[in-house]
Amino acid sequence: MNTTIQIKKQQGAALIVGLILLVVITVLAVSGMNTATTELAMARNDQNYENAFQAAETGLESALAQGQFTTLAGAAVTQVINANDSVTAQIDFEDSTLVPDRAFSLGVGSGVSAYHFLATSQAESRRAGAGTTTDRDSTAVHTQAFYVVGPEAPTL
């Protein structure tokens, strides 16, 4: 009995398909890593802005809580929240208006005025500490208007 074994030449298609799949998977992995890195930076920047936002709110609350409302000069409050966050708040007098009497007749005052103020708070959140600036730093500015009712100021 005569058995013949025929050996066929391999074309190498499996190797080429395997290498192409390896390149596609590598490109997808690198793209995924870049996307994850970008999203991480965006989340970090958003967190820093939230820190600045909350510091600005704290500055407004501190300035309003002190009750230093004067029509002559603005009152400034500066405070350091932590090693990375600081806030400066300023309260400025805007204008005063007469409060109408009980019958609400316009133009006739009741001896009471509304004193209008504008409170502005600016906060900074620095990631590298004081004196250095990075692309991760954030600032936030908040403004709040309010008025205080009191006796009418004498006219000169």
C-alpha positions as CSV (number, residue, x, y, z in Angstrom):
1,M,0.0,0.0,0.0
2,N,1.4,3.2,-1.1
3,T,0.3,6.3,0.9
4,T,1.2,9.7,-0.4
5,I,1.2,12.7,1.8
6,Q,0.7,16.0,0.1
7,I,1.9,19.1,1.9
8,K,0.3,22.3,0.8
9,K,2.1,25.6,1.1
10,Q,0.6,27.9,3.7
11,Q,-0.3,31.4,2.5
12,G,0.1,33.2,5.9
13,A,-3.4,34.7,5.9
14,A,-3.9,33.9,9.7
15,L,-0.7,35.9,10.5
16,I,-1.9,38.9,8.5
17,V,-5.4,38.9,9.9
18,G,-4.0,38.5,13.4
19,L,-1.7,41.5,12.9
20,I,-4.5,43.7,11.5
21,L,-6.7,42.8,14.5
22,L,-3.8,43.6,16.9
23,V,-3.4,47.0,15.2
24,V,-7.1,47.8,15.4
25,I,-7.3,46.8,19.1
26,T,-4.2,48.9,19.9
27,V,-5.6,52.0,18.2
28,L,-8.9,51.5,20.1
29,A,-7.0,51.2,23.4
30,V,-4.9,54.3,22.8
31,S,-8.0,56.3,21.8
32,G,-9.7,55.1,25.0
33,M,-6.8,56.1,27.1
34,N,-6.8,59.6,25.6
35,T,-10.5,60.0,26.1
36,A,-10.2,58.9,29.8
37,T,-7.3,61.3,30.3
38,T,-9.3,64.2,28.9
39,E,-12.3,63.4,30.9
40,L,-10.2,63.2,34.1
41,A,-8.8,66.7,33.4
42,M,-12.3,68.0,32.7
43,A,-13.5,66.6,36.0
44,R,-10.6,68.1,37.9
45,N,-11.2,71.5,36.3
46,D,-14.9,71.3,37.2
47,Q,-14.0,70.4,40.8
48,N,-11.7,73.4,41.0
49,Y,-14.4,75.7,39.7
50,E,-16.8,74.3,42.3
51,N,-14.3,75.0,45.0
52,A,-14.0,78.6,43.7
53,F,-17.8,78.9,43.4
54,Q,-18.3,77.7,47.0
55,A,-15.5,80.0,48.3
56,A,-17.3,83.0,46.6
57,E,-20.6,82.0,48.2
58,T,-18.7,81.8,51.6
59,G,-17.3,85.3,51.0
60,L,-20.7,86.7,50.3
61,E,-22.2,85.1,53.4
62,S,-19.2,86.4,55.6
63,A,-19.5,89.9,54.2
64,L,-23.3,90.0,54.8
65,A,-23.0,88.5,58.2
66,Q,-20.6,91.2,59.4
67,G,-23.3,93.9,58.8
68,Q,-20.9,96.6,57.8
69,F,-23.2,98.6,55.6
70,T,-22.2,102.2,55.3
71,T,-23.0,104.8,52.7
72,L,-19.6,106.4,52.9
73,A,-17.1,103.8,51.9
74,G,-17.2,100.2,50.8
75,A,-16.4,97.4,53.2
76,A,-14.0,94.7,52.2
77,V,-13.6,91.2,53.6
78,T,-10.6,89.0,52.7
79,Q,-10.2,85.5,54.0
80,V,-8.2,82.4,53.2
81,I,-10.5,79.3,53.2
82,N,-7.6,76.7,53.0
83,A,-4.2,76.4,51.5
84,N,-5.5,76.5,48.0
85,D,-8.7,78.7,48.2
86,S,-9.1,82.4,49.1
87,V,-11.9,84.9,48.7
88,T,-12.3,88.7,48.7
89,A,-15.7,90.3,49.1
90,Q,-16.6,93.9,48.7
91,I,-19.8,95.7,49.7
92,D,-20.5,99.0,48.0
93,F,-23.3,101.5,48.5
94,E,-25.3,102.0,45.3
95,D,-28.2,104.4,45.9
96,S,-31.0,105.2,48.3
97,T,-34.7,105.6,47.6
98,L,-37.5,106.9,49.7
99,V,-40.0,104.4,51.0
100,P,-43.6,105.6,50.3
101,D,-45.9,106.2,53.1
102,R,-48.8,104.0,54.1
103,A,-51.0,105.1,51.3
104,F,-48.2,104.4,48.8
105,S,-48.3,107.8,47.3
106,L,-45.2,108.2,45.2
107,G,-43.0,111.1,45.7
108,V,-44.0,111.6,49.3
109,G,-41.7,110.0,51.8
110,S,-42.4,108.5,55.2
111,G,-39.1,109.4,56.7
112,V,-37.8,105.9,55.8
113,S,-35.3,105.1,53.1
114,A,-34.1,102.0,51.4
115,Y,-30.3,101.9,51.1
116,H,-29.2,99.8,48.1
117,F,-25.9,97.9,48.3
118,L,-24.0,95.6,45.9
119,A,-22.0,92.8,47.3
120,T,-19.3,91.3,45.0
121,S,-17.2,88.3,46.0
122,Q,-14.2,87.0,44.0
123,A,-12.7,83.6,44.9
124,E,-9.6,81.8,43.6
125,S,-8.9,78.1,43.7
126,R,-5.2,77.4,43.0
127,R,-4.0,73.9,42.7
128,A,-0.2,74.6,42.9
129,G,-0.3,76.8,46.0
130,A,0.2,80.5,46.3
131,G,2.3,82.4,43.8
132,T,2.2,79.8,41.0
133,T,-0.3,79.6,38.2
134,T,-1.4,76.4,36.4
135,D,-4.0,75.5,33.9
136,R,-6.0,73.8,36.7
137,D,-6.7,77.1,38.6
138,S,-10.2,78.6,38.7
139,T,-11.8,81.8,39.7
140,A,-15.5,82.7,40.3
141,V,-17.2,86.0,40.8
142,H,-20.6,86.3,42.5
143,T,-22.6,89.5,42.8
144,Q,-25.6,90.0,45.1
145,A,-27.7,93.1,45.4
146,F,-29.7,93.9,48.6
147,Y,-31.1,96.8,50.5
148,V,-31.4,97.9,54.1
149,V,-34.4,99.9,55.3
150,G,-33.6,102.7,57.8
151,P,-34.2,106.3,58.7
152,E,-34.0,108.8,55.9
153,A,-30.6,110.5,55.7
154,P,-30.7,114.3,56.2
155,T,-30.1,116.3,53.0
156,L,-27.4,118.9,53.0
